Amino acid sequence: MTATTLMIQGTSSGAGKTTLVTALCRIFVNEGYTVAPFKSQNMSSYSYIGKDFEIARAQAIQAIAARTDIEPQMNPILLKPIGNYKSEVFVNGKFYKKMHAREYYKKFVLTNGLSTSKESLDRLCRKYDIVILEGAGSPAEVNLARYDIANMKMAEYCSAPVILVTDIDKGGSFASIIGTMALLEKKHQRLIKGFVINKFRGDAEIIRPSFHILRKKTKKPLLGIIPLLKFDIPDEDSLHAKPKHVSWTKKYLQSLDEEIEHLSRAVRKNLDMKAVGSLLK
């Protein structure tokens, strides 16, 4: 590996991992680095279909944010749900087979799944200056921890510092951060270098008195408070009944690029980029 790595994990699905990775891809490419996104495993009904491969739409958009080619290694495992706990499994962009969740966890994820993810990440790290990894769900799902190849196993493999993001708009964000930290193994707690509070409404001074409690409980810094932003970038479909349909036309790509630029400026303004940059050294 030659690239510098950084990982964004969340306290839950919908915390803002995908959005933050998208913004960071654009921020760092604007600073002159070559950047690639990476998510080892993504479950989504919405995908990007390339010339001879298919990956999750989110990683395709993140590649656009990074102004680089969309590659299957950016999402080596795509699960497309088909009902009754079954999914179509794509490996490095190619259809592999239909699998029940039980078969996937017991026979695939820790063998072919893990080795494929590591090989894909290695390939990206040889090609780019920075690889920004995205986790899935929460790293503290104790019932799935053994089979979780999307969070700490990847961070540990490439020694990536981890930023944990939480959605304050849902409520319970401080408990989510502290609870996540408490459930993680000590070696994984050490990988987390700070927190981001996402989707905040109102005056940040209102919650500022709580920051010292967070620091006291976790011994980790708060790296930013990102307001609830308006932008027209497709969400992941796991939490939305009607995700936006995408037609990859030249006109749409131009509009998407403008939205990504808008998002990246807003995130940069509200994130301690000096602290984030120090994690990459």
TORLUM-317007 format. One line per field, with one value per residue (C-alpha): residue number from 1; chain; z, y, x. Coordinates in Angstrom, 3 decimals. Layout:
lose c(NUM;...)
dogu c(A;...)
z c(Z;...)
y c(Y;...)
x c(X;...)
END
This chain:
lose c(1;2;3;4;5;6;7;8;9;10;11;12;13;14;15;16;17;18;19;20;21;22;23;24;25;26;27;28;29;30;31;32;33;34;35;36;37;38;39;40;41;42;43;44;45;46;47;48;49;50;51;52;53;54;55;56;57;58;59;60;61;62;63;64;65;66;67;68;69;70;71;72;73;74;75;76;77;78;79;80;81;82;83;84;85;86;87;88;89;90;91;92;93;94;95;96;97;98;99;100;101;102;103;104;105;106;107;108;109;110;111;112;113;114;115;116;117;118;119;120;121;122;123;124;125;126;127;128;129;130;131;132;133;134;135;136;137;138;139;140;141;142;143;144;145;146;147;148;149;150;151;152;153;154;155;156;157;158;159;160;161;162;163;164;165;166;167;168;169;170;171;172;173;174;175;176;177;178;179;180;181;182;183;184;185;186;187;188;189;190;191;192;193;194;195;196;197;198;199;200;201;202;203;204;205;206;207;208;209;210;211;212;213;214;215;216;217;218;219;220;221;222;223;224;225;226;227;228;229;230;231;232;233;234;235;236;237;238;239;240;241;242;243;244;245;246;247;248;249;250;251;252;253;254;255;256;257;258;259;260;261;262;263;264;265;266;267;268;269;270;271;272;273;274;275;276;277;278;279;280;281)
dogu c(A;A;A;A;A;A;A;A;A;A;A;A;A;A;A;A;A;A;A;A;A;A;A;A;A;A;A;A;A;A;A;A;A;A;A;A;A;A;A;A;A;A;A;A;A;A;A;A;A;A;A;A;A;A;A;A;A;A;A;A;A;A;A;A;A;A;A;A;A;A;A;A;A;A;A;A;A;A;A;A;A;A;A;A;A;A;A;A;A;A;A;A;A;A;A;A;A;A;A;A;A;A;A;A;A;A;A;A;A;A;A;A;A;A;A;A;A;A;A;A;A;A;A;A;A;A;A;A;A;A;A;A;A;A;A;A;A;A;A;A;A;A;A;A;A;A;A;A;A;A;A;A;A;A;A;A;A;A;A;A;A;A;A;A;A;A;A;A;A;A;A;A;A;A;A;A;A;A;A;A;A;A;A;A;A;A;A;A;A;A;A;A;A;A;A;A;A;A;A;A;A;A;A;A;A;A;A;A;A;A;A;A;A;A;A;A;A;A;A;A;A;A;A;A;A;A;A;A;A;A;A;A;A;A;A;A;A;A;A;A;A;A;A;A;A;A;A;A;A;A;A;A;A;A;A;A;A;A;A;A;A;A;A;A;A;A;A;A;A;A;A;A;A;A;A;A;A;A;A;A;A)
z c(0.000;-0.786;-0.394;2.741;4.031;6.018;7.027;7.750;9.934;11.446;14.584;12.392;8.838;7.470;9.727;6.758;5.906;2.173;2.071;4.093;1.928;-1.178;0.196;1.309;-2.097;-3.692;-0.996;-1.347;-5.138;-5.167;-3.101;-5.818;-4.589;-6.533;-4.541;-4.648;-2.597;-1.291;0.330;0.651;0.914;-0.017;-0.027;-2.494;-5.100;-7.029;-8.948;-11.554;-14.642;-16.430;-19.703;-18.227;-14.485;-11.891;-8.506;-5.956;-7.187;-4.121;-4.927;-8.543;-7.355;-4.941;-7.849;-9.776;-6.708;-6.811;-10.549;-11.322;-13.306;-11.800;-11.037;-9.780;-7.039;-5.368;-4.332;-4.618;-3.131;-4.062;-2.604;-4.484;-2.337;-4.073;-1.050;1.516;2.901;-0.496;-2.611;-5.942;-5.134;-7.420;-6.943;-8.496;-10.633;-11.991;-11.052;-8.785;-7.610;-5.675;-1.990;1.151;4.041;5.974;3.144;2.579;6.196;6.770;3.454;1.638;3.624;5.642;2.763;-0.765;0.498;2.791;0.448;-2.508;-0.450;0.663;-2.879;-4.229;-1.536;-2.183;-5.862;-5.178;-2.652;-5.249;-7.703;-5.644;-3.125;-0.786;-0.418;1.639;3.002;3.911;6.544;6.584;9.226;12.601;13.676;16.985;15.721;18.152;16.597;13.245;14.395;13.478;9.874;9.453;6.639;5.968;9.109;11.534;9.659;6.754;8.977;10.826;7.601;6.166;9.517;8.600;11.173;11.635;11.941;13.473;12.238;13.910;12.884;15.535;13.702;14.820;18.451;20.783;19.020;22.158;23.508;20.097;20.061;23.645;23.242;20.037;21.694;24.707;22.557;20.452;21.306;22.748;19.633;17.538;19.946;19.342;15.601;16.094;16.114;16.433;15.832;13.483;14.392;11.242;10.235;12.997;13.060;14.790;16.846;17.646;20.847;22.324;22.381;22.981;26.780;26.081;24.235;27.366;28.537;25.213;25.463;29.083;28.307;25.109;25.248;21.576;19.958;18.097;14.568;13.303;13.384;9.925;9.536;7.902;4.288;1.196;-1.815;-4.765;-4.582;-4.575;-1.188;-0.519;-0.771;2.522;4.450;1.707;0.098;-3.130;-3.855;-6.729;-10.130;-11.951;-15.698;-16.354;-19.069;-19.698;-18.420;-15.226;-14.599;-14.896;-12.410;-10.078;-10.196;-9.167;-6.263;-5.116;-5.227;-3.162;-0.638;-0.356;0.355;3.111;4.706;4.514;6.241;9.172;9.534;11.224;8.082;9.804;12.266;9.504;7.416;10.335;10.336;6.844;7.814)
y c(0.000;3.489;5.655;7.480;6.175;7.701;6.005;7.444;5.330;6.145;5.494;4.232;3.942;7.359;9.186;10.883;8.641;8.668;12.427;13.111;10.807;12.514;15.927;14.840;13.317;16.691;18.677;16.650;16.460;20.251;20.379;18.534;14.935;11.909;10.445;7.311;6.236;2.683;0.730;-2.959;-4.031;-2.074;-3.176;-1.144;-1.582;1.361;0.831;2.343;0.177;0.739;-0.724;-4.185;-3.862;-2.798;-1.171;0.815;4.197;5.940;4.941;6.016;9.466;9.600;8.811;11.679;13.858;12.750;13.528;10.051;7.036;4.860;1.481;-1.794;-1.970;1.043;-1.250;-4.837;-6.383;-5.150;-6.802;-6.132;-7.287;-9.456;-10.326;-13.143;-12.386;-13.071;-10.829;-10.800;-10.684;-8.796;-9.246;-6.667;-5.509;-8.938;-10.964;-13.798;-15.594;-15.220;-15.885;-16.122;-14.015;-17.176;-18.521;-15.136;-14.814;-18.414;-19.328;-16.165;-13.021;-14.110;-16.025;-14.694;-11.507;-10.444;-11.438;-9.681;-6.523;-6.468;-7.047;-4.253;-1.846;-2.749;-1.998;1.435;2.224;1.546;3.922;6.926;9.393;9.141;6.455;7.405;4.374;4.338;2.026;0.488;0.835;0.951;-0.677;-1.569;-4.045;-6.723;-9.417;-8.979;-7.960;-11.279;-10.978;-7.222;-6.625;-3.073;-1.311;-2.087;-5.052;-2.717;0.132;-2.260;-3.814;-0.512;1.264;3.950;6.599;6.628;9.569;8.645;10.642;10.846;12.286;14.752;15.463;12.063;12.749;10.714;11.548;11.903;8.598;7.032;8.172;7.135;3.863;3.020;3.651;1.539;-1.460;-1.436;-3.463;-1.405;-1.838;-0.441;2.399;3.530;3.757;6.349;9.773;12.077;12.716;14.727;15.831;15.928;17.484;20.097;22.700;26.058;27.687;25.409;27.369;25.627;22.270;23.538;22.986;19.266;18.951;18.670;15.752;13.997;14.595;13.422;10.235;9.292;11.103;12.013;15.441;16.792;17.620;19.495;20.283;20.098;21.825;20.213;21.022;21.205;19.549;17.522;14.414;10.997;9.296;5.640;3.776;1.875;4.568;6.086;4.675;6.634;7.302;9.618;7.999;8.887;9.204;9.572;12.210;14.948;17.523;15.553;15.021;18.756;19.442;16.738;18.220;21.621;20.049;18.220;21.449;23.181;20.323;20.276;24.011;23.707;20.718;22.365;25.437;23.417;20.769;21.230;20.495;21.131;18.341;16.075;16.768;15.837;12.368;11.800;12.248)
x c(0.000;1.216;-1.894;-2.891;-6.209;-9.050;-12.288;-15.715;-17.965;-21.357;-23.313;-26.167;-27.388;-28.281;-25.836;-24.186;-21.225;-21.866;-22.341;-19.205;-17.073;-18.442;-17.528;-14.054;-13.323;-14.006;-12.161;-8.958;-8.999;-9.397;-6.214;-4.329;-4.401;-5.558;-8.423;-10.561;-13.594;-13.949;-16.760;-16.034;-19.659;-22.772;-26.397;-28.430;-31.119;-29.681;-26.491;-24.242;-23.855;-20.590;-19.361;-18.832;-19.409;-21.978;-21.335;-23.336;-24.475;-23.037;-19.463;-19.925;-21.016;-18.074;-15.729;-17.306;-16.681;-13.043;-12.894;-11.609;-12.704;-15.422;-13.848;-15.371;-12.734;-14.369;-17.230;-15.981;-19.132;-22.610;-25.700;-28.943;-31.886;-34.493;-36.656;-36.948;-33.461;-31.892;-29.684;-27.977;-24.277;-21.887;-18.137;-15.822;-18.704;-19.660;-22.730;-21.601;-24.744;-27.977;-27.463;-29.552;-28.228;-27.373;-25.239;-23.646;-22.513;-21.498;-19.881;-18.845;-18.208;-15.144;-13.560;-14.070;-15.695;-12.882;-10.060;-11.706;-12.197;-8.578;-7.295;-9.495;-8.353;-4.710;-5.177;-6.656;-3.939;-1.256;-2.909;-4.089;-2.645;-5.641;-8.299;-11.344;-13.149;-16.820;-18.226;-21.693;-24.381;-22.643;-19.355;-21.018;-23.613;-22.445;-24.650;-22.885;-19.408;-17.810;-19.006;-18.585;-16.102;-17.287;-16.090;-13.266;-11.808;-11.043;-9.840;-7.558;-6.268;-5.029;-4.402;-6.925;-7.800;-11.575;-13.961;-17.306;-20.301;-23.713;-27.096;-28.228;-31.485;-32.790;-31.898;-29.719;-26.488;-24.344;-25.639;-25.000;-21.387;-20.651;-22.549;-20.708;-17.367;-18.339;-19.269;-16.116;-13.047;-10.192;-8.070;-10.910;-11.616;-8.043;-8.659;-11.401;-9.767;-12.774;-16.440;-18.622;-22.131;-24.222;-27.574;-27.636;-30.397;-30.080;-27.338;-24.383;-23.744;-26.780;-25.013;-21.487;-21.670;-22.092;-18.799;-16.673;-18.804;-18.254;-14.502;-14.433;-16.330;-14.476;-11.115;-11.698;-12.245;-15.233;-14.049;-17.071;-20.766;-22.294;-25.655;-28.653;-27.804;-29.966;-28.391;-29.603;-27.421;-29.128;-29.327;-28.700;-31.982;-31.890;-33.746;-35.879;-38.996;-38.521;-34.863;-34.149;-33.804;-30.600;-30.073;-26.339;-26.637;-24.102;-26.602;-27.215;-23.508;-22.905;-25.703;-24.375;-20.885;-22.261;-24.151;-21.025;-19.035;-21.722;-21.704;-17.922;-17.740;-20.343;-18.611;-15.193;-16.582;-17.919;-15.220;-11.859;-9.888;-6.571;-7.356;-8.656;-5.569;-3.321;-4.887;-3.523;0.100)
END
